[in-house]
């Protein structure tokens, strides 16, 4: 899959042609503090895709510099997601593998007079930093001698101070118009067990210090990130230069992916999980890659979606219907067609022979005839959708009502003759008659009907649970009312669970099998809740879309 022309691709091409680099090396560097979401899929697509096009390589590297928020669960989930999307990494690396080298580079900065140990609290450091319009104020500890800083930094490493007592700061320029250069913190104390290094360390580098060093150590040629890191590029270059790294990676920013009605923040997604608004990171309502996978979205659809997005500096919100469009396009030739009734209403065909069951032919996928034919049973009793019957219909209602005739998909014309109700007046059963001359495929042309209904034969129907989804957040981009958080905008109707029936030939389906249920949309067999005794289907996407490319 060749990525279209874009500014990053042009930079890489020129760098190779001019001899600046003889190969392209990129990296995908997630922090293992949560599961990946659809925004990360774009970054994966760009980093792996561009390196592949130029015959280069991509490292999968975990920026694991904050043990307070990281977990091996997240590491494993990220590896699974990258592989599922169809990409292979050149090397599997961890920032924590470089902790000793990073420490030595920090010592180098101290020896050069470019770093100092500061005793200010986090709040005081923020206060001293100044604003966008006013310069910062220098810390009273900024003039410590090199010898004292070396001693204190070693004492920090040896665990002689508590969390927050001291930090190591780069000494750059407290009057810089770029706040990122106003003596940023580059090491902090954290007495916490690390998933990779255990209790070996109690000081940890900050991301803005560690990340450029990792890129340089790995010989990364093009360090691709989203535009919110653009203001940090001067600090990135400063760290590489002043730490005297042999390799000089180039940071290049592209527009991040934002999608309407979609949470694109790992912190917020974690809150949804922790507060039990969803049943885990892989809940099908979540925009996580694991959630999309469980819902039934295919890796091909995600890659095609990212391809259509292209690569630019812009970060406008993309209509969520655009991803749905690529899901439909990918599944329409792959997914077998079948019938499922989500809200059953029993129909008795009174003039059909009792005890008789006949098998009818039905195409598996009319858009892909090579998939062949399936057989479905038909008998005196069937289920149709409750919404496909109205006792007193409005004009232009072409489905079933007393005296009206409709076609049953793949079967016969039936006519509603009698409505059976319970004591409360609810319709519980319909009595209909069929015309055996109207069998589907017989060539019957004697009369036409305007409505076609899907159905399931009652005696062999398999009970199934259907899960239908709406956006989890009503509008993530809208202006929040005062005193409210984004949790106040969680959609209470984001999940609807329905009990219905499916065709008997579905009895052997497996988790992650995908189907198109006639008129209802594309569904996936849920891998979490499906058991040998109970089939659960997640709706991936409805059939209709208003989205136009």
N, C-alpha and C positions, 0 to 999 in steps of 0.2 A: 504494500500500500504506500504509494509515493505521496508525500505531503506537498501540497501546492506551494508555489513561490511565496516567500515571506522574508521579512527583514533578517531574521536569525539565520535562515538558510543561506541568504546572500552573504552574511558575515562569515559563516563557516566556509563557504565556497571560496571566498576571496582569501581567507587565511591559509587554505590549502594551496591555492594557486600561487600565492606570493611566497610560500615556503615558511610562513610564520609557524605553522604546525604541519607535521607530516601525517597526523591522524587526528580524528575527533574523539575526545573522551568527555562524556557527560556523566552526570550522576543523578539518581533520584534519592533525595535525602530526607525522608520523613522522620519526624520526632515520634517515638513509640509511646505516645500519651493518649491514644485513642485509635479508632478504626478509620480507615481511609474513606473519603466520600467522593462523589462524582467530580468535584473540583480537582481532586488529586488525580483522577483518571486523565484529565487534560494534561497535567504535568507529566504523567507517565508516558502518555502518547507522544508528547513533544520531545522529551529527553531520549526515550528509547527509539522513537521513530526517526528523528533526525540523525542520531548516531548510526542507526542501521543503514540509512540511505547513503552515508558517506563511508561505509565499511568500517566504522569506528566501534566503540564499545561504551557500555553504560554500567556504572557500578550502582548496586543497591546498597545504600549506606544509611544506617540508623544514627541520627543525631541525638544520641542518648546522653545528654549532659545534665539532665535534671531528674535524679532518682526519686524525687518526691512525687512525680506524676507519671512515671514510666512503669511498664509491666511487660513481662515476657509474653503475655497473652496478646498484646498489641503487636509485638514483633512477629509472632507466628501468623496473625491475621493479615498483616501487611504482605508478608511473603506469599501467602495464599492468594491474595487479591492480585498481585502483580502477575503471578503465574497464570491465574484464571483469565486475565485480560489478554494473555497470549505473548508475554514478553519474557526474555531470558536475560539475566544479569551476568556481567563478566565476572564481578567479584562481589561477595557478600561481606560488608564491612561495618564496623561500629566506630563511632567517635571515641568510645571508651578505650578502644585499642590504642589510641594515640595519647592517652592522658599523660604519660611520662614525658613524651616529646612536647606536648603543650605546656606542661609545667616548666620545662627547660626554656622554652621560648619566652614564657612570662618572666623567668629569671633574667634572660637576655635583655628584655625591655627595662627591667629594674636597673641592671648594670649600665644601660645606656642613658639612664636618667629619664626614661619615658614611662615609668609606672611607679606607683606608690601605694602603700597600705594606708587605708583611710578608716578612721574610727567613727565617722558620722553614721547616724542611723539611716535607714532607707528613706524615712520621711524627710530628714534633714538634707539628704542628697538631692531629693526632688526639689526641695525648697531652694537650695543653692544653685540649682541648674538654670534658673531664670525662665524666661518665656520666649515666644517666637519673636517678640519685639524688644525684649530687654536681655542684655548679656547675663551670663551666670556669675556667681561669686566663688572665688577659689576657697577650697577647704583649708582650714588651719593646719591640716596634716600634710598638705601638698609639698611642704619644704623639708620633709624628713630626708635624712641623708641616705645615700645608696646603701651604706652598711646597715643602717637601722631597718630599712625596707627589706633587705635580704634576710635579716634575722627574723623579722616579724612574719614574713611570708613563709619561711621555713617552719616557724612556730604554728602558723595556721595549718600547714600541712600535717604537722605532728599532733594536731588535735588539742592544742593548748588553749583554744578559745571556743566559746559557745556560738551557736547559730546567730548570725546577725551582729556579732561583736565587731568584726572587722571585714573589710572587702579589699580587693586589689583593684585599683583603677588605672586606666591608661592616662598618661599626662599629655594632653593634646592642646586644647585651646578653649578655655571657659567663655571666651567672647565670640566663638565661632557662630555665624548665622545658622549653621546646621547643628541642631541640638545633639545629634548623635555623636558629634565630635567634642562635646563638652565633658571631657574626662569620663568616658563611659566605664561602668563597672565591668571588669573582665574575669574576676573570680569571686565566688562567694562561699561561705562556710555552710555545709549541710551535713549534719551527722545522720546519715541515712544509708541503708543498705542498697547498693546498686545491683540491678538484675544481672549485670555482666562481671563487675569487678568486686562484688561483695562489699566488705568493709575495708577494702584496701585504701580508699580515699575518703576524706571528710571535707575536702574542698573540690569544687567543680567549676570548670570554665563556663562562662556565659556563651550563649549561642552565637552572638555577634563576633566573639573572639575565636571560638572554636571552628565555626563553619569555614571561614577563609583558610584557616590552617589545614583543615581536612582536605579541602579542594586542592591546595598546593601540594600536600604530601602525596596525594593520589595522582598528581599530574593531570588534573582536570583542565581541559582547554577552554571550555565554555560552561560557565556556571549559570544555569538558567533559573530564574525565579520570577515571582510575580511583582507587579509594579509597586506594591507597598514597601518593598525593600529598596526602592530606587534611592531614597534619601540615605540609606545605609551604605551605598556603594563607596563613598569616600572613606568610610571606616574600614570597609572590606579591603580596599586597596592599601590603606595605611597599615593594617595588620600584616598583610603579605609583605609589604616593603620593609617595615621596621623590624619585623621578626626575621628578616633576611632569608626568606624562602627562595629556593632556587627556581621553582616553577612559579609562573605568574598567570594564574587563571584570569579570565575576563568575565565579570558579572554582566549579564544581559537580562533585562526585565521584559516580561510580556504581560498582557492583561489577564487578570484572574477570571475564572468562570463564576458568574452569578446567574442563578435561575429563579424565576418568579415562584412565589409560594414555597420556597425551599430554604431550609436552614443550612448555611454553608460555614458553620463555625463548629470546630471540634468541642470547644468548651460548652456550647449550647447543646450539642448532640449528647454529650456526656451527662448533662443535667437532665435531659429527657429520659435517659437510661436510668440514672440514679434515682430520679423522682418517680419512676415506674409509670411514666406516661406511655411508654412502649415496652415490649417484652424482650428488650435486648438490642444490642448494636445491629443485629441482623433482622430486626423487625422490617417487614416489607414496606412500611410507610416511611422508613428512614432513607435518606439519600446516600447512605453508606454503600460502598461497593458490595459488601456482604448482604445488605438489605435488598439491593437491586437484584443480586444473584438469586436470593431466596424468593423474591417476588416473581422471578422468571425472565428478567431482562437478560439478553445474551451479550457476550463480550463483543460480538461482531457489531451489534447495534450501537454499543457505546463507542467503539472505534470509529464507526461511520459518522456518528454524531460529532465526535471530536474533529474528524477530518473536515466536516462541513463548517465547523466553527472557525477553522483556520487559526492563524497566529498573528496577533496584532498587539498594539499597546492598549487598545480600548478595553474597558471592563464593564460595559453596559450589561443589563440583565437580559438573559435569553428566556424566551417564552418556554415554560415547562412542556408545552405541547410539542415543541420541536424534538425533544428526546422521544416522546411517545410516537411521533411520526416515524422515526428510524427503527423503533421497536416493531411497529406494524410492518414496515417494509422488509425487515429481516425475517419475520415469522410467517408472512403470507404464503411463501412457497414451501416452508418447512413444516408448519404445524398441521397435523391431521385435523379434519373437521369431524365434529361429533355433535350430539344433542344432549343438553342438560336442562332440566326444569328446576328453577330456583325456588319458586313459590307455587307448589303443586295444587292443581284443581283436578279432581277425578272426573273422567269422562267415560260413560258406558255407552258403547255402540250397540244399541238394542237389536238391530237386525243382523249383526255379525254372529256366526255360529259359536255357541258356547263351547269352551274347551279347545277351540282351534287356535293354533299359532302358526302364522306363515312368516317366512323370512323374505325381507325385501332388500334389494340392492341399493346401495348408496355410495357415491364417490367419496373417497377419502380426502381428496383435495382437488376441487374443480380447476384451480389455477395451476395444478401440477398433476396432470392425468397419470403420469408414470407411477404415482403412489398407489394406484389401483382402486379396488372396490372393497367395501366392507358390507357385511350383512347385519341387518337389524330386525328384531322380532316385532310382529304386529299381532294384536289380538283384540278381543271384545272390550277390554278395559285399558285405558291409557291415562297418562297425566299430561295436562297442558299448563301453561302459566296462568295464574289467577288474573293477571292484567290483560290476558287475551280474551277475556269475556266481560261483557257489560250487559246488564239486563235492560237498561234504558240508555242506549248509546247516543252520543251527539251525531250530527251529520258528518259524513266522510269518515266514519269509524268502520273499517273494513274487516275487523276481526269477528269473533263469534258473538252472536246475540240471538235471542229467540227468533226462529224462522230464517236465519241467515245461513248461507253455505260458505265454507272455506276449504282450502286445500291443506291437508296434512303433508308436511315436507316428506318426500320420498314415498308417500302412501296414497291415500284416497281423498276425495271430497267427502266432507261430513256436514250434516245440517242439524242445528240445535232444535230439538223438539220439546224438551221439558227441562225445567229448572227445579232442582231439589234443594230445599232449605232446612236449616235446623230450627229449633223452637224460638231462637232469637232473631230469625229472619236472615241469617247469613247463608249465602250460597255455598253448599258443600259438595254438590255433584250435578253433572249435566247428563241428560240422556239425549243421545244423538242417533242419527241413522247415517249409513254410508251408502255410496253408489259404487258397486264393484266394477262398473264399466270405466270408472275414472282413475284407475290405477296408474300411478306415476310410471312413465316410460312406455305406456300402452299406445300412445299416439292419439288419445281421446281429444276430440276438438268440438264436441257437441255443445258445450257452453263454457263460459269463462267465469272465474271468481277472482276477486281483487285481493283477498287475504291469504297468506300462507303462514301456517303456524308450525312451530317445532313441538315435539312431544316425546314421551318415553313410554314404552310398553310397561304396564303396571306390575305384572306378575314376576318379571325378571329384572326390574329396575334396581339399581344399586344405590342405597342411600349415600349421600355425600354432603360435605359441608363446603359452602362457598364463602370466601372472604373478599369483600368488595372494599375498595379504598378511595378516599378523597384526600386532598392535600392535608398534611399534618398541621400546617400553620395556615391560618386564614389569609394572611398577607404579611410576610416577613419584612417587606420593604416599606410598609405604611408607617406613618408617623405614630409613635406610641403615645397613648394618653398618659398624662402625669400620674405617677404613682403605680404604673403598671409595668410588668416585665414581659418578655416575649412569651412566657408560659401562659399569660392571660390570653394569648392569641392561638393557643392550641385548639384545633378544630374538634369539638366533641363528637362529630359525626365522621371522623376520619376512618373508622372501621365499622363495617356492617357484616355481621355473621348470619348466614342464612342456611337452613337445612333443606335440601332438595334431593333430586334423583338424577342419575345418569344412565346412559346405555349400558347393557350388560357386557358388551365387548370391552369395557373399560376396567374390568375386574383385575387385570394383571399390570396396570400402570405402575410406574416406579417414580420415586421422588425426582423432581426436576424434569419430568416429562411435560411437554407443552402441547396444548390443543387449542383449537378455535371452537368454542361453543356457539352454535348457530344463534345469531342475533345478540349474544351477550358479550362477546369479546374473546380475547386470548387469555388463557389460564395456565397456571403452572401447578404441578403437584407439590404441595408444601413439604419440604424435607424435614421440618421440625415436628409437626403435629400429625402427619400421616402415619398410620399404623396398619398392620394387616387387617384390623377390624374396622378401621375408619379412614376414608379418603377425604383429604382436605385440599381444596383448590384455591389458590390465590389468583385474583384477576390481575393480569399484567397490565392490560390496557384495553379500553373499550374499542369497538370496531370503527366508530366514526371519529373523524378529526376535522377541525376547522383550520388546521395549520396548513399553510402553503409555503413551499420553499421559494 
